[in-house]
Structure formats: structure tokens, C-alpha cells
Amino acid sequence: MPSHRGTVIRTNWSGNYAYRAPRFAEPHSIDELAEAVTGGERVRVAGTGHTFNGIADSADLRISLAAMPSGISIDSARRVVSVSGPVRYRELTDHLHRHGWALANLASLPDLSVAGAISTGTHGSGTRLRGLASDVRAIELLTARGELRELREGDAEFAGAVVGLGALGVITRLELAVEPAYLITQHVYGSLPWPVVADELGALLASGYSVSLFTDFDDAGVRQCVVKEHEGVAHDAGTFDRVGVRLVDGPRHPMAGGPAENVTAQAAPGPWHERLPHFRAGRTPSSGAEIQSEYLVDARHAADAVEALRAAAPAFAHLLLVSELRSVAADDRWLSPAYERDSLAIHFTWRLDQPGVEAALPAVEAALAPFGARPHWGKVWTMPPDVLAERYPRLTDFRDLTDRWDPNHRFRNDFLTHHVFGPRTT
């Protein structure tokens, strides 16, 4: 995986986006960070390069936090962990597990920075598990004036600032809720025909602590179902038994032909942080040469949304490496894709063909339009800004919030100007 430390990263990790910022800074302290921020006309923070669009780019200055002091501090009495800006999930989870603590959920990849994943609304899977931003209990940001400000859960602006897209300031510290460490077992089932998926989708997604269904949207149906079982809570194998679907023999990559050695261990119980992600730390997820898109729809319409995509598949299936269906519980973070609704997350891993993907996405978005699909902020979509404003009901409130925090628009870029601060709704 690429690293920012000591280097200027010119593209995101998959190579589909080339950063255009003419300047790059790597401060070593809060004072140096404040100097870089206040000295830039337009400023954005470089994370780990796992976004697939221009959200982390800048017309002037990109700042990496890789050289900043990295700190993790657990408060067992309050059941929270304090994490500084440059920390990645793989560092955080190792530290927590060594001390007997855990997070409730994780994304598919452990190499993401904590601040970057939370800022873009990244999530894991589970009908009772909310996105990663729901773990946040406090957030500290360095503002456009070079000042540190903290918001805590319960503050009026807190729910708007957590999934903040980097538009309010630079995240210098986060406080996350933790719980006692636990074991996870991954059960990997074979293919499910579409009629079973249509009839049993809700039950399938609720059959374990965390569940992912992988498909190519072809006639073969769901090719693989990964059920992650929390210790002491047996997963529900009833649907699989009823339709005669068995566990697979040996480790399987979710993408046909993908290297099995890159996926986290299956079948045997193991530590939560080594089983909840799909991919091992430091390993290439999916194919590496890829583009990603993701849309979240209301869980009440999950089966209908899947059927709509099946009908539209001839327009996009030739570009698809694999698609993943997951569930995400509702939360209250304003720009979370699961804001105030339990959701089905539909993830697409595309071939590395930017023009082809951009040409195919309107068919995907048209199929999902009746279900109010919301795109993941860090991935690729073609939805116009006025539609985006309709799908995210607190977007206007978020615009007002950022105007208060950053009146001179120092943290804006072309991506935010187009998608977030474009047409205003009243």
C-alpha cells in the first residue's frame, strides 16, 4: 500500500485519480500545521489515498498528517479511545486489542486512516451496526484561522461536523467509543439463486453480526455469502439450510480469481480486528487496478433495488469486477449515507476504465433513483448536485455550518464546490 511518509503521492492507490495540487506540505507539529493551513489559499488534507474522486485534491495545497505525532490513548472508565489525526485503523485496532478493547465495526480494509474514513461516511456491515462515524464521541479540528476547536456529542453542531468531508477543518483528534474485545468467525457460503435472494434478502443480511453478499449481477445470482459471527451469538444458518446452500471448502476471495491469501482468515474464530475486515492489512483489496462506486438505499426497498439493478445490468455488467450487498443501521450524522434510515449498501468494484465507468453509471443511478439512492462521498458517481441535495436532507444545514466555520472557503475545492456548495435549496 502507498505511504505518504517522506513522499508526495501523485495518484490515489488504484491510479484512477491524479492529484493536481501544485504544493504539498508535511508538518511535524500542530504549530507547523496551523502555519500551513493559514498560509494556503486553498487547503485539503491527504489521507491514505483510498478515495476514488477529487474530494482530497486542492487547487493550491495538500497537507499530509503522516509526520504529525501519532497518539492513541484509552480511557477504560469512560470506554473511549482518543486517536490523533494520522492514525490508521490497523494501528488503532492492534493497540485496542492488545489492551482488551474493540470497536463495534470496521470497514472492509484496515489500511484506511481513521479521520479520512469517518469524514467520508465509510461503514462496515450489519443490520444492527451503524457507520464508523457513529463511534465518534468527540472531534477536534484545526480551523481555517489556525485555531483548535472541539465538539462533543450533544453539542449543537456535532452531528453535522463528524462526516465533514474535510470542509470544516483538519481533524487533529477523535474520541471513539470502545467495547470489550471479542472473537469473530467468518462463515463463507456458496452461491444463492436470484429467487432465493429476492425472497430472503432481509433474512440473509440479518443472519449474522456482519454479512456481505457478493454478485456480478448475472444469472448466476449471489456467488458468495460471508457471514461474520460474533462470539456467543450463533449465526442463523436457517435460510442457507432451507435452500441447500453449503459452506465453501477453503478460503475464497470475494472476486472471482482474486488471490485468497489477501483475504482475512475464514472458518476459524479469531480476534475481531482480524476478521471484520475482508482484507488483510497491507494487502491489495479486490484487484488493485479498479474504480469503486457505492450507493445506499432505504432497507425497506432492498429487494426491489436489487431487482432493478438486475434489469439494468446489461448496461454496466461488462465493467463490473464484483458487487457487494451489505446492510447499515440508521444514524444521525447529517452527511452519513445512512442518515435516519436503515440501509442496503450496494458497492461496485469496477474495472480500471474511467470513461467506461462514467458512461455506465447513469444507468445504475437511474435504476436506483426510485429508492432515493445516496452515493458514498469517497467514490465515483455522476448524480447531479440538485439530486444530491434532495437525497441528503441536511445538506443545506451543512452548507450553513461550513460557512460559519470557514467563511473564506479555505477548505473548499472543485469537488466540494460542485457537489456540496452548488445549487442551494430552500
Steps between C-alpha positions, in 0.01 A plus 500: 500500500627856432631714785513877532795499737788676327337490157250697296224269380397603149205263452253315717585138582324349197629757252165624365547853641809723463529778757542848352606702808817696413628503860536235771584540870583249771497683837650343812303685769174683564683831462640398161156374398341832597767687304435284191123544523503876550764541230298321233243657275320167463586203723406132508630210708656195336384177662610154391391546139204262518244738352419473131408860417635852559373543855857512642649715223575871512554791263787612724629293794462136610609422854605157625473426872735200473785676683279637777523342848300178501318430823247249634371524857233278657273622779363173638271667749322701231534225238654729241827519309665823393664484155719764334460606138753276319396168661380221272246237597759222492709686761197583712351152496830330586541735796144452621516122476827482695325685781181294490278747315327516162289708265149385415566485126764551232516570128615238250855634498713569812747732326266801501576801718248534781435869431466451124261205524277680749503826304361329189229287664677165465330199661514128561207261490230387739127553534556627856835670434530864402769667291844574643411865568253382763794392719609864536442661839716809450683668213778759504573704189753761402298775334577731210619756758758253631313445826404172667129445567332202661145376464355229721197278456198704603638830369271666248745476208645159582283281276573727206875513552590130532443400136648833402666424163802700617300820452510631858867454579777246556410220741776490761335265752199271529345330799333168419279267702653160581377171643667185635692298241317207340549218252354475150458192280452538125267250332517507121205350313474416132269635232136602549257520206320829442153374603642412843670839526177679406296309760758482777720810467401647836553169680833445327632841599384444858645149526818611679676783677634625166394364160614562141352357182720504188361493146575591139130575436492222241271198488715310749352698789701569815832317463610517861353594836734592787342480846707631791392349831557680830612270782214380716236591238460215252428611145169398347571227245130429448464670163811330363389158630150547363620564144785249513792746484815367664820647638780520246812287529806715571563876493333701227562848364175691439604575142521210257867415450616731780793385718366316805812589700388866505176434690469474875489152655178304454336212692702520824412748779743786535546852637238751391749726321635210292157376389267800454699644205483297179866562420822459694694811600751603236347276231342619178121486529290383206716530188701815577448636149142608557243775550233489769146634530245448774139600561282458809124450468226466759508144638123474451560502124809279501361211297336732246826695458690178431242392244522841330876461470461151357278645228753777429804269510554479121601867512775453759582133565785492244692747722428330830761303693270430793212657692440475876167530681515603867266639763562815706293618796363855510693780672467874561816633330375758250701389198507131579360297209292316764364818657172418677430183304608138520668437169615250241847598379569395141870512421651471151862414427560597139775431251752783473320674214402849609319605179316169482392513864384860473298406192338204677419663833193693379331165435582387856376828646182496292423148622550610862327840470157375617663389826669831588855370459772698677857469369804439719696825515838342430404307189391569141154607393338727237195616696438876445531735800130584517412131530771454761346783704165320491651172617691650793232693695751684724725616217375859520561501876851368435564784255400751765723326755805518275431866420524572873818296549676593176355830372788556258465149354859397565409130523295485182605350169345429162335181625329667795407809301324289240336233714441669837503876465330516161129564451333608823164362606253690714 
